[in-house]
Amino acid sequence: MLAYDNLKALGAAVEADLQKAEAGNKAAGTRVRKSMQDIKKAAQEVRQAVLELRETPEAPAAPQQ
């Protein structure tokens, strides 16, 4: 699922800035907050994709011979 892969990539990308923010770097803290907003949006996309999977009727099984 592409949306989930995007979410994982965003989470991994924020790690370095998070460490810098914990060390007191204010600019890194701003970047972390922006990244968290992007992660929130990506998580919503994953939720929507899962709902669409659930709502899509399954294809009928092929007749067996």
N, CA, C and O atoms as a CHARMM CRD file, in Angstrom:
* protein
*
  260
    1    1 MET  N      0.85600  -1.16300   0.00000 PROA 1      0.00000
    2    1 MET  CA     0.00000   0.00000   0.00000 PROA 1      0.00000
    3    1 MET  C      0.90600   1.23100   0.00000 PROA 1      0.00000
    4    1 MET  O      1.72500   1.42300   0.89900 PROA 1      0.00000
    5    2 LEU  N      0.73900   2.03900  -1.00900 PROA 2      0.00000
    6    2 LEU  CA     1.58400   3.21400  -1.20800 PROA 2      0.00000
    7    2 LEU  C      1.43500   4.22900  -0.07000 PROA 2      0.00000
    8    2 LEU  O      2.42000   4.83200   0.35600 PROA 2      0.00000
    9    3 ALA  N      0.21900   4.41600   0.41400 PROA 3      0.00000
   10    3 ALA  CA    -0.01100   5.39300   1.48400 PROA 3      0.00000
   11    3 ALA  C      0.74400   5.00400   2.75200 PROA 3      0.00000
   12    3 ALA  O      1.27700   5.87000   3.44600 PROA 3      0.00000
   13    4 TYR  N      0.79300   3.71800   3.05400 PROA 4      0.00000
   14    4 TYR  CA     1.49300   3.25700   4.25000 PROA 4      0.00000
   15    4 TYR  C      3.00000   3.41800   4.09000 PROA 4      0.00000
   16    4 TYR  O      3.69500   3.79700   5.03300 PROA 4      0.00000
   17    5 ASP  N      3.49600   3.13200   2.90200 PROA 5      0.00000
   18    5 ASP  CA     4.93300   3.31600   2.65100 PROA 5      0.00000
   19    5 ASP  C      5.33100   4.78500   2.81900 PROA 5      0.00000
   20    5 ASP  O      6.40500   5.08800   3.34100 PROA 5      0.00000
   21    6 ASN  N      4.46600   5.68200   2.37800 PROA 6      0.00000
   22    6 ASN  CA     4.71200   7.11300   2.54600 PROA 6      0.00000
   23    6 ASN  C      4.74200   7.47500   4.03300 PROA 6      0.00000
   24    6 ASN  O      5.59600   8.24600   4.47200 PROA 6      0.00000
   25    7 LEU  N      3.82200   6.92200   4.79300 PROA 7      0.00000
   26    7 LEU  CA     3.77300   7.18300   6.23200 PROA 7      0.00000
   27    7 LEU  C      5.05900   6.71900   6.91600 PROA 7      0.00000
   28    7 LEU  O      5.61000   7.43000   7.75600 PROA 7      0.00000
   29    8 LYS  N      5.53300   5.53000   6.55800 PROA 8      0.00000
   30    8 LYS  CA     6.77300   5.02100   7.14600 PROA 8      0.00000
   31    8 LYS  C      7.96000   5.90800   6.79000 PROA 8      0.00000
   32    8 LYS  O      8.82000   6.16100   7.63300 PROA 8      0.00000
   33    9 ALA  N      8.01200   6.37500   5.56200 PROA 9      0.00000
   34    9 ALA  CA     9.11800   7.23200   5.12300 PROA 9      0.00000
   35    9 ALA  C      9.11600   8.55900   5.88500 PROA 9      0.00000
   36    9 ALA  O     10.17100   9.05900   6.27400 PROA 9      0.00000
   37   10 LEU  N      7.93500   9.11900   6.09400 PROA 10     0.00000
   38   10 LEU  CA     7.84800  10.37500   6.84300 PROA 10     0.00000
   39   10 LEU  C      8.31700  10.17700   8.28200 PROA 10     0.00000
   40   10 LEU  O      9.01500  11.02800   8.83300 PROA 10     0.00000
   41   11 GLY  N      7.94100   9.07200   8.87900 PROA 11     0.00000
   42   11 GLY  CA     8.36000   8.78600  10.25500 PROA 11     0.00000
   43   11 GLY  C      9.86400   8.64600  10.37900 PROA 11     0.00000
   44   11 GLY  O     10.46700   9.12600  11.33900 PROA 11     0.00000
   45   12 ALA  N     10.46000   7.98900   9.40900 PROA 12     0.00000
   46   12 ALA  CA    11.90900   7.80500   9.43500 PROA 12     0.00000
   47   12 ALA  C     12.64100   9.12800   9.19800 PROA 12     0.00000
   48   12 ALA  O     13.70600   9.36500   9.76800 PROA 12     0.00000
   49   13 ALA  N     12.07200   9.97600   8.36300 PROA 13     0.00000
   50   13 ALA  CA    12.73500  11.23200   8.01400 PROA 13     0.00000
   51   13 ALA  C     12.77200  12.22900   9.17300 PROA 13     0.00000
   52   13 ALA  O     13.66400  13.07500   9.22900 PROA 13     0.00000
   53   14 VAL  N     11.83300  12.14000  10.07600 PROA 14     0.00000
   54   14 VAL  CA    11.74500  13.12200  11.16100 PROA 14     0.00000
   55   14 VAL  C     12.71800  12.80800  12.30700 PROA 14     0.00000
   56   14 VAL  O     12.95200  13.65900  13.16500 PROA 14     0.00000
   57   15 GLU  N     13.27000  11.62700  12.32600 PROA 15     0.00000
   58   15 GLU  CA    14.08300  11.17200  13.45800 PROA 15     0.00000
   59   15 GLU  C     15.28200  12.08000  13.74300 PROA 15     0.00000
   60   15 GLU  O     15.52600  12.42200  14.90000 PROA 15     0.00000
   61   16 ALA  N     16.01900  12.46800  12.73400 PROA 16     0.00000
   62   16 ALA  CA    17.21600  13.29900  12.94300 PROA 16     0.00000
   63   16 ALA  C     16.83500  14.66600  13.51400 PROA 16     0.00000
   64   16 ALA  O     17.48100  15.16700  14.43400 PROA 16     0.00000
   65   17 ASP  N     15.77600  15.26200  12.95700 PROA 17     0.00000
   66   17 ASP  CA    15.34600  16.56800  13.46500 PROA 17     0.00000
   67   17 ASP  C     14.81900  16.46100  14.89100 PROA 17     0.00000
   68   17 ASP  O     14.98400  17.38800  15.68400 PROA 17     0.00000
   69   18 LEU  N     14.19800  15.35800  15.21700 PROA 18     0.00000
   70   18 LEU  CA    13.70000  15.16600  16.57700 PROA 18     0.00000
   71   18 LEU  C     14.84900  15.14800  17.58300 PROA 18     0.00000
   72   18 LEU  O     14.74400  15.72900  18.66300 PROA 18     0.00000
   73   19 GLN  N     15.93100  14.48700  17.22800 PROA 19     0.00000
   74   19 GLN  CA    17.09600  14.45500  18.10900 PROA 19     0.00000
   75   19 GLN  C     17.68700  15.85400  18.26800 PROA 19     0.00000
   76   19 GLN  O     18.09400  16.23800  19.36400 PROA 19     0.00000
   77   20 LYS  N     17.73200  16.61000  17.18200 PROA 20     0.00000
   78   20 LYS  CA    18.25400  17.97600  17.24300 PROA 20     0.00000
   79   20 LYS  C     17.34500  18.85600  18.10400 PROA 20     0.00000
   80   20 LYS  O     17.82100  19.69400  18.87000 PROA 20     0.00000
   81   21 ALA  N     16.03300  18.65300  17.96800 PROA 21     0.00000
   82   21 ALA  CA    15.08600  19.44800  18.75500 PROA 21     0.00000
   83   21 ALA  C     15.22900  19.14200  20.23700 PROA 21     0.00000
   84   21 ALA  O     15.14100  20.04900  21.06400 PROA 21     0.00000
   85   22 GLU  N     15.45000  17.88300  20.58500 PROA 22     0.00000
   86   22 GLU  CA    15.64300  17.51200  21.98300 PROA 22     0.00000
   87   22 GLU  C     16.91100  18.12900  22.55100 PROA 22     0.00000
   88   22 GLU  O     17.01200  18.34800  23.75800 PROA 22     0.00000
   89   23 ALA  N     17.87500  18.40900  21.68700 PROA 23     0.00000
   90   23 ALA  CA    19.12600  19.02800  22.11700 PROA 23     0.00000
   91   23 ALA  C     19.00200  20.55100  22.21900 PROA 23     0.00000
   92   23 ALA  O     19.95000  21.23200  22.61100 PROA 23     0.00000
   93   24 GLY  N     17.82700  21.07900  21.86300 PROA 24     0.00000
   94   24 GLY  CA    17.61100  22.50500  22.02100 PROA 24     0.00000
   95   24 GLY  C     17.58000  23.31000  20.74200 PROA 24     0.00000
   96   24 GLY  O     17.46300  24.53400  20.80200 PROA 24     0.00000
   97   25 ASN  N     17.68000  22.68400  19.60200 PROA 25     0.00000
   98   25 ASN  CA    17.66000  23.39100  18.32800 PROA 25     0.00000
   99   25 ASN  C     16.21100  23.77100  17.99600 PROA 25     0.00000
  100   25 ASN  O     15.39100  22.90900  17.68300 PROA 25     0.00000
  101   26 LYS  N     15.91000  25.07400  18.06900 PROA 26     0.00000
  102   26 LYS  CA    14.53800  25.53600  17.86800 PROA 26     0.00000
  103   26 LYS  C     14.06400  25.35700  16.43100 PROA 26     0.00000
  104   26 LYS  O     12.89900  25.03400  16.20100 PROA 26     0.00000
  105   27 ALA  N     14.94800  25.56000  15.46900 PROA 27     0.00000
  106   27 ALA  CA    14.56400  25.38400  14.06500 PROA 27     0.00000
  107   27 ALA  C     14.19800  23.93000  13.79100 PROA 27     0.00000
  108   27 ALA  O     13.26700  23.64600  13.03700 PROA 27     0.00000
  109   28 ALA  N     14.92900  23.02400  14.40000 PROA 28     0.00000
  110   28 ALA  CA    14.61900  21.60600  14.23000 PROA 28     0.00000
  111   28 ALA  C     13.25600  21.28900  14.84900 PROA 28     0.00000
  112   28 ALA  O     12.50800  20.46500  14.32200 PROA 28     0.00000
  113   29 GLY  N     12.94100  21.93100  15.94400 PROA 29     0.00000
  114   29 GLY  CA    11.63500  21.74400  16.57400 PROA 29     0.00000
  115   29 GLY  C     10.50800  22.17600  15.65300 PROA 29     0.00000
  116   29 GLY  O      9.46200  21.52800  15.59600 PROA 29     0.00000
  117   30 THR  N     10.71700  23.26200  14.93700 PROA 30     0.00000
  118   30 THR  CA     9.72500  23.73000  13.96900 PROA 30     0.00000
  119   30 THR  C      9.55400  22.71200  12.84600 PROA 30     0.00000
  120   30 THR  O      8.43600  22.42800  12.41600 PROA 30     0.00000
  121   31 ARG  N     10.66500  22.17100  12.37900 PROA 31     0.00000
  122   31 ARG  CA    10.60200  21.15500  11.32000 PROA 31     0.00000
  123   31 ARG  C      9.89000  19.90100  11.81900 PROA 31     0.00000
  124   31 ARG  O      9.13400  19.28000  11.07300 PROA 31     0.00000
  125   32 VAL  N     10.12400  19.52900  13.06200 PROA 32     0.00000
  126   32 VAL  CA     9.45500  18.35000  13.63600 PROA 32     0.00000
  127   32 VAL  C      7.95100  18.58100  13.68600 PROA 32     0.00000
  128   32 VAL  O      7.17500  17.69200  13.33700 PROA 32     0.00000
  129   33 ARG  N      7.53600  19.75900  14.11500 PROA 33     0.00000
  130   33 ARG  CA     6.10400  20.04000  14.18700 PROA 33     0.00000
  131   33 ARG  C      5.45700  19.98000  12.80400 PROA 33     0.00000
  132   33 ARG  O      4.35100  19.46000  12.65700 PROA 33     0.00000
  133   34 LYS  N      6.13900  20.50900  11.79800 PROA 34     0.00000
  134   34 LYS  CA     5.61700  20.44400  10.43500 PROA 34     0.00000
  135   34 LYS  C      5.56400  18.99200   9.96200 PROA 34     0.00000
  136   34 LYS  O      4.59200  18.57400   9.33300 PROA 34     0.00000
  137   35 SER  N      6.60200  18.23600  10.26200 PROA 35     0.00000
  138   35 SER  CA     6.62700  16.83000   9.86300 PROA 35     0.00000
  139   35 SER  C      5.51400  16.03900  10.54600 PROA 35     0.00000
  140   35 SER  O      4.92000  15.14500   9.94200 PROA 35     0.00000
  141   36 MET  N      5.23700  16.36800  11.79400 PROA 36     0.00000
  142   36 MET  CA     4.15900  15.67900  12.50400 PROA 36     0.00000
  143   36 MET  C      2.81100  15.96200  11.84200 PROA 36     0.00000
  144   36 MET  O      1.94800  15.08600  11.79400 PROA 36     0.00000
  145   37 GLN  N      2.62800  17.17000  11.33800 PROA 37     0.00000
  146   37 GLN  CA     1.38700  17.49800  10.62800 PROA 37     0.00000
  147   37 GLN  C      1.29700  16.68500   9.33700 PROA 37     0.00000
  148   37 GLN  O      0.22500  16.19500   8.98200 PROA 37     0.00000
  149   38 ASP  N      2.42800  16.54300   8.63200 PROA 38     0.00000
  150   38 ASP  CA     2.45100  15.72900   7.41800 PROA 38     0.00000
  151   38 ASP  C      2.16300  14.26800   7.73400 PROA 38     0.00000
  152   38 ASP  O      1.47300  13.58900   6.97400 PROA 38     0.00000
  153   39 ILE  N      2.69100  13.78600   8.85700 PROA 39     0.00000
  154   39 ILE  CA     2.43900  12.40100   9.27300 PROA 39     0.00000
  155   39 ILE  C      0.95700  12.21300   9.58400 PROA 39     0.00000
  156   39 ILE  O      0.37200  11.18300   9.25000 PROA 39     0.00000
  157   40 LYS  N      0.36000  13.20600  10.22000 PROA 40     0.00000
  158   40 LYS  CA    -1.07100  13.13200  10.52700 PROA 40     0.00000
  159   40 LYS  C     -1.88400  13.00400   9.23000 PROA 40     0.00000
  160   40 LYS  O     -2.81300  12.20100   9.15100 PROA 40     0.00000
  161   41 LYS  N     -1.52700  13.80000   8.22000 PROA 41     0.00000
  162   41 LYS  CA    -2.22500  13.73000   6.93500 PROA 41     0.00000
  163   41 LYS  C     -2.01900  12.37700   6.26800 PROA 41     0.00000
  164   41 LYS  O     -2.95400  11.80800   5.70500 PROA 41     0.00000
  165   42 ALA  N     -0.79400  11.86200   6.33300 PROA 42     0.00000
  166   42 ALA  CA    -0.49900  10.56600   5.72900 PROA 42     0.00000
  167   42 ALA  C     -1.25200   9.44800   6.44500 PROA 42     0.00000
  168   42 ALA  O     -1.72500   8.50900   5.80600 PROA 42     0.00000
  169   43 ALA  N     -1.36300   9.54700   7.77100 PROA 43     0.00000
  170   43 ALA  CA    -2.11300   8.54200   8.52400 PROA 43     0.00000
  171   43 ALA  C     -3.58600   8.56500   8.12000 PROA 43     0.00000
  172   43 ALA  O     -4.22500   7.51500   8.04300 PROA 43     0.00000
  173   44 GLN  N     -4.12000   9.74200   7.86600 PROA 44     0.00000
  174   44 GLN  CA    -5.51100   9.84700   7.41900 PROA 44     0.00000
  175   44 GLN  C     -5.67700   9.19500   6.05000 PROA 44     0.00000
  176   44 GLN  O     -6.70100   8.56400   5.78600 PROA 44     0.00000
  177   45 GLU  N     -4.68700   9.33900   5.18400 PROA 45     0.00000
  178   45 GLU  CA    -4.74500   8.69200   3.87400 PROA 45     0.00000
  179   45 GLU  C     -4.75200   7.17300   4.01000 PROA 45     0.00000
  180   45 GLU  O     -5.46300   6.48300   3.28000 PROA 45     0.00000
  181   46 VAL  N     -3.95900   6.65400   4.95000 PROA 46     0.00000
  182   46 VAL  CA    -3.94300   5.21000   5.19000 PROA 46     0.00000
  183   46 VAL  C     -5.31500   4.76600   5.68100 PROA 46     0.00000
  184   46 VAL  O     -5.83600   3.74400   5.23300 PROA 46     0.00000
  185   47 ARG  N     -5.90200   5.53000   6.60000 PROA 47     0.00000
  186   47 ARG  CA    -7.23300   5.19800   7.10900 PROA 47     0.00000
  187   47 ARG  C     -8.25000   5.14600   5.97300 PROA 47     0.00000
  188   47 ARG  O     -9.06200   4.22300   5.90200 PROA 47     0.00000
  189   48 GLN  N     -8.20400   6.13900   5.08400 PROA 48     0.00000
  190   48 GLN  CA    -9.13100   6.17300   3.96100 PROA 48     0.00000
  191   48 GLN  C     -8.92700   4.96400   3.04900 PROA 48     0.00000
  192   48 GLN  O     -9.89700   4.35900   2.59400 PROA 48     0.00000
  193   49 ALA  N     -7.68000   4.61500   2.78400 PROA 49     0.00000
  194   49 ALA  CA    -7.38900   3.48000   1.91500 PROA 49     0.00000
  195   49 ALA  C     -7.92400   2.18600   2.51500 PROA 49     0.00000
  196   49 ALA  O     -8.45100   1.33600   1.79700 PROA 49     0.00000
  197   50 VAL  N     -7.79000   2.03700   3.81700 PROA 50     0.00000
  198   50 VAL  CA    -8.28300   0.83400   4.48000 PROA 50     0.00000
  199   50 VAL  C     -9.80600   0.78600   4.41400 PROA 50     0.00000
  200   50 VAL  O    -10.38500  -0.27700   4.19100 PROA 50     0.00000
  201   51 LEU  N    -10.45500   1.92800   4.60700 PROA 51     0.00000
  202   51 LEU  CA   -11.91300   1.97100   4.49300 PROA 51     0.00000
  203   51 LEU  C    -12.36200   1.60100   3.08500 PROA 51     0.00000
  204   51 LEU  O    -13.34400   0.87900   2.91400 PROA 51     0.00000
  205   52 GLU  N    -11.65300   2.08900   2.08800 PROA 52     0.00000
  206   52 GLU  CA   -11.99500   1.75400   0.71400 PROA 52     0.00000
  207   52 GLU  C    -11.84000   0.26400   0.45600 PROA 52     0.00000
  208   52 GLU  O    -12.65200  -0.32600  -0.25600 PROA 52     0.00000
  209   53 LEU  N    -10.80800  -0.35400   1.02700 PROA 53     0.00000
  210   53 LEU  CA   -10.63400  -1.79800   0.88000 PROA 53     0.00000
  211   53 LEU  C    -11.80400  -2.54500   1.50500 PROA 53     0.00000
  212   53 LEU  O    -12.29500  -3.53100   0.95700 PROA 53     0.00000
  213   54 ARG  N    -12.23600  -2.06200   2.64900 PROA 54     0.00000
  214   54 ARG  CA   -13.32100  -2.72600   3.35800 PROA 54     0.00000
  215   54 ARG  C    -14.63900  -2.58000   2.60700 PROA 54     0.00000
  216   54 ARG  O    -15.45200  -3.50500   2.59200 PROA 54     0.00000
  217   55 GLU  N    -14.85300  -1.42600   1.98600 PROA 55     0.00000
  218   55 GLU  CA   -16.11000  -1.15200   1.30500 PROA 55     0.00000
  219   55 GLU  C    -16.18200  -1.76100  -0.08700 PROA 55     0.00000
  220   55 GLU  O    -17.27300  -1.93600  -0.63000 PROA 55     0.00000
  221   56 THR  N    -15.03800  -2.08500  -0.66800 PROA 56     0.00000
  222   56 THR  CA   -15.01900  -2.67900  -2.00500 PROA 56     0.00000
  223   56 THR  C    -15.46600  -4.12500  -1.91100 PROA 56     0.00000
  224   56 THR  O    -14.86500  -4.92200  -1.19000 PROA 56     0.00000
  225   57 PRO  N    -16.52000  -4.46600  -2.64000 PROA 57     0.00000
  226   57 PRO  CA   -16.96900  -5.86900  -2.58700 PROA 57     0.00000
  227   57 PRO  C    -15.89700  -6.77100  -3.20200 PROA 57     0.00000
  228   57 PRO  O    -15.24600  -6.42500  -4.18800 PROA 57     0.00000
  229   58 GLU  N    -15.74800  -7.90500  -2.59800 PROA 58     0.00000
  230   58 GLU  CA   -14.74400  -8.84900  -3.09500 PROA 58     0.00000
  231   58 GLU  C    -15.20600  -9.40900  -4.42500 PROA 58     0.00000
  232   58 GLU  O    -16.39900  -9.61300  -4.65000 PROA 58     0.00000
  233   59 ALA  N    -14.25700  -9.65200  -5.29500 PROA 59     0.00000
  234   59 ALA  CA   -14.57700 -10.24100  -6.58200 PROA 59     0.00000
  235   59 ALA  C    -15.04200 -11.68100  -6.36300 PROA 59     0.00000
  236   59 ALA  O    -14.49400 -12.39000  -5.51900 PROA 59     0.00000
  237   60 PRO  N    -16.03400 -12.10400  -7.11000 PROA 60     0.00000
  238   60 PRO  CA   -16.48000 -13.48700  -6.92100 PROA 60     0.00000
  239   60 PRO  C    -15.39000 -14.46200  -7.29400 PROA 60     0.00000
  240   60 PRO  O    -14.60900 -14.22600  -8.21500 PROA 60     0.00000
  241   61 ALA  N    -15.35000 -15.53800  -6.58100 PROA 61     0.00000
  242   61 ALA  CA   -14.32300 -16.55500  -6.83300 PROA 61     0.00000
  243   61 ALA  C    -14.53900 -17.16300  -8.20800 PROA 61     0.00000
  244   61 ALA  O    -15.67300 -17.36300  -8.64300 PROA 61     0.00000
  245   62 ALA  N    -13.44500 -17.45100  -8.88000 PROA 62     0.00000
  246   62 ALA  CA   -13.53500 -18.07700 -10.19200 PROA 62     0.00000
  247   62 ALA  C    -14.08000 -19.48600 -10.04400 PROA 62     0.00000
  248   62 ALA  O    -13.70000 -20.20600  -9.12000 PROA 62     0.00000
  249   63 PRO  N    -14.95600 -19.88000 -10.93400 PROA 63     0.00000
  250   63 PRO  CA   -15.50400 -21.23400 -10.83300 PROA 63     0.00000
  251   63 PRO  C    -14.39700 -22.25600 -10.99400 PROA 63     0.00000
  252   63 PRO  O    -13.52600 -22.12600 -11.85500 PROA 63     0.00000
  253   64 GLN  N    -14.44600 -23.27000 -10.15300 PROA 64     0.00000
  254   64 GLN  CA   -13.42900 -24.31200 -10.21900 PROA 64     0.00000
  255   64 GLN  C    -13.90500 -25.42100 -11.13000 PROA 64     0.00000
  256   64 GLN  O    -15.09100 -25.75000 -11.15500 PROA 64     0.00000
  257   65 GLN  N    -12.99200 -25.99000 -11.87100 PROA 65     0.00000
  258   65 GLN  CA   -13.34900 -27.03300 -12.82300 PROA 65     0.00000
  259   65 GLN  C    -12.95100 -28.37300 -12.30400 PROA 65     0.00000
  260   65 GLN  O    -13.17100 -29.38300 -12.97100 PROA 65     0.00000
